[in-house]
């Protein structure tokens, strides 16, 4: 589904472990992998400078971990000094990456606002999809488990849907990827529409369950046209809670979401479903930056 992948690691997120599973990632359709580590500038002194010693250490560590790559997969190691977001964007452009994989610690809104988030900054500076993975998840896998996870990285996606611009954009992006994939790396999608409880008697829902079912049936038929197995479900309750519950009960590789406001001022003014999924989900989240919300 994604042939050119940029894997960003700071060595505390566990993603450098993926360097041992290049062959397994190849079975997920990946043909080019770039491992990137960004070394902060040396801040001691008046003028910041490149920390050559740490760059050399990181290059050695990644190169030794990668070892000999399979002939059909091109692997590059990039260790650069600078600001993380700027460097990631530069390297992604240089290698024409179609997906950026990065780790993300669990944070609340206030913490993110105060200390920032690499993922949030990236999301409104690039249109490249991001696969956000919890460090605790990667670190806890045994080698056998991680081998299987890498092979089926995109096999089954949970797609939250509510007929918004972002949701429709998400469906179109997944349809495009499924149509273009040379094999069946993405096989299954679960479309889930959560009807939010109004919480007040006498106030009708904006969308009735029957309407939601009918809309999802149309989208299901559209996605089945690109050789995907699709199931649909309509639930009621809190959107984030119900989507996470659905992920728990279904055989899901990742939750797919899209948004155009993560990391922007609007997110502090209105609730962002995608941002909450990213903060709360222990499942990998495949995020598609959207120009509209």
Buried (B, 14 or more C-beta within 10 A) or exposed (E): BBBBBBBBBBEEBBBBBBBBBBBBBBBBBBBBBBBBBBBBEBEEEEEEEBBEEBBEBBBEBBBEBBEEBEEEBBBBBBBBBBEBBEBBBBBBEEBEBBBBBBBBEEBEBEEBBEEBBBBBBBBBBBEBBBBBBBBEBBBEBEEEEBBEBBBBBBBBBBBBBBBBEBBBBBBEBBBEBBEEBEEBBBBBBBBBBBBBEEEEEEEEEEBEEEBBEEBBEEBBEBBEEBEBBBEBBBBEEBBBEBBBBBBEEBEBBBBBBBBBBBBBEEBEEEEBBBBBBBBBBEBBBBBBBBEEB
